[in-house]
Amino acid sequence: MQLEVPERALFALTDMAEAAGMTVAEYALAAALTVAGVTEKRESTISRLHSLGMTDAQIARHLNTTNAAVARKRRQLGLPANHAGTEGHAA
């Protein structure tokens, strides 16, 4: 799928993705999942983002919460930690 994004918006999107420690594609997908699941429970959101290979820190930044809160919920869900550099390949 291709999207046409105005150059100005692309720069802003790139800055937001970099601030979250993600590529533009990862950031856009994570944002789309969040928007699509406005009523989705946090557990489900964490599980989906984890399946994309996102680390606890990346998920925490995306959800505007703490690393500890994400790590606690991830452990409750029985999910192993993803490590930096393994994006797209859940550990």
Buried (B, 14 or more C-beta within 10 A) or exposed (E): EEEEBEEEEEEEBBEBBEEBBBBBEBBBBBBEBBEEEEEEEEEEBBBBBBEBBBBBBBBBBBBEBEBEBBBEBBEEEEBEEBEEEEBEEEE
